[in-house]
């Protein structure tokens, strides 16, 4: 009897964000949390250069998802309490799948 191995191709969900100077950055969506008030994404930078990836701090980028005229957009969480609550929730959810260093 042969055992069939299922080969699942890894297709990460990639989003692009543009900073105030117009520079574009790519991020992999690691997780999403939806509350009664909003939806949040935990993002990890994606690099074309392996050295840049090694030099990265590995910190999650957490954004709030908004919608305007049917278009989805992402913005910083400006309220410190809201950010801490969401960051803690992501750490709790992701620590089982990844090695999470809580600082």
C-alpha positions as CSV (number, residue, x, y, z in Angstrom):
1,X,0.0,0.0,0.0
2,X,1.5,3.4,-1.0
3,X,0.9,6.5,0.9
4,X,-0.1,9.5,-1.2
5,X,1.6,12.7,-0.1
6,X,-0.4,15.8,-0.8
7,X,1.8,18.6,-2.2
8,X,0.2,21.9,-1.3
9,X,1.7,24.9,-3.0
10,X,2.4,27.8,-0.7
11,X,0.6,30.9,-2.0
12,X,1.0,33.8,0.5
13,X,-1.4,36.7,0.4
14,X,0.7,39.7,-0.5
15,X,-0.3,43.3,-0.1
16,X,1.6,46.5,-1.2
17,X,1.7,49.6,0.9
18,X,3.0,53.0,-0.2
19,X,4.7,55.4,2.2
20,X,4.5,59.2,2.3
21,X,7.4,59.5,-0.2
22,X,5.7,57.1,-2.7
23,X,8.0,54.1,-2.0
24,X,6.2,50.8,-2.3
25,X,6.7,47.9,0.2
26,X,5.4,44.4,0.0
27,X,4.0,42.5,2.9
28,X,2.7,39.0,3.5
29,X,-0.6,38.8,5.4
30,X,0.0,36.4,8.3
31,X,-3.3,36.7,10.0
32,X,-6.5,38.8,10.2
33,X,-8.7,39.7,13.2
34,X,-12.1,41.1,12.9
35,X,-13.9,42.8,15.8
36,X,-17.3,44.5,16.0
37,X,-15.5,47.8,15.4
38,X,-12.8,47.0,12.8
39,X,-10.7,44.5,10.9
40,X,-6.9,44.3,11.4
41,X,-4.1,42.6,9.6
42,X,-0.7,41.3,10.9
43,X,1.8,41.8,8.1
44,X,5.4,40.7,7.7
45,X,7.7,42.5,5.2
46,X,8.6,40.6,2.0
47,X,12.0,41.2,0.5
48,X,13.5,40.3,-2.9
49,X,17.0,40.5,-1.5
50,X,17.8,37.6,1.0
51,X,20.3,39.8,2.8
52,X,17.6,42.5,3.5
53,X,15.4,39.7,4.8
54,X,18.1,38.6,7.3
55,X,18.7,42.2,8.4
56,X,15.0,42.8,9.1
57,X,13.9,43.0,12.8
58,X,11.1,40.4,12.2
59,X,8.6,42.7,13.8
60,X,5.0,42.4,12.7
61,X,3.4,45.4,11.1
62,X,-0.2,45.7,12.2
63,X,-2.7,47.8,10.3
64,X,-6.3,48.7,10.5
65,X,-8.4,48.0,7.4
66,X,-10.8,50.6,6.2
67,X,-13.1,50.9,3.2
68,X,-14.0,53.9,1.1
69,X,-16.3,53.7,-1.9
70,X,-15.8,49.9,-2.1
71,X,-12.0,50.3,-2.0
72,X,-10.1,48.7,0.8
73,X,-7.3,50.7,2.4
74,X,-4.9,50.2,5.3
75,X,-3.8,52.7,7.9
76,X,-1.9,53.0,11.2
77,X,-3.6,52.4,14.5
78,X,-3.1,55.7,16.3
79,X,-4.7,54.8,19.6
80,X,-2.1,53.2,21.8
81,X,-4.6,51.1,23.8
82,X,-6.3,49.8,20.6
83,X,-2.8,49.0,19.2
84,X,-1.7,47.1,22.3
85,X,-5.0,45.1,22.4
86,X,-4.7,44.1,18.8
87,X,-1.0,43.3,19.0
88,X,-1.5,41.1,22.0
89,X,-4.3,39.3,20.2
90,X,-2.1,38.6,17.2
91,X,0.8,37.4,19.4
92,X,-1.5,35.0,21.2
93,X,-2.8,33.6,17.9
94,X,0.5,33.5,16.0
95,X,2.7,32.1,18.8
96,X,1.5,28.5,18.1
97,X,2.5,28.8,14.4
98,X,5.7,30.9,14.7
99,X,8.4,31.6,17.2
100,X,7.3,34.8,18.7
101,X,9.7,37.0,20.8
102,X,7.6,39.2,23.1
103,X,9.5,42.3,23.9
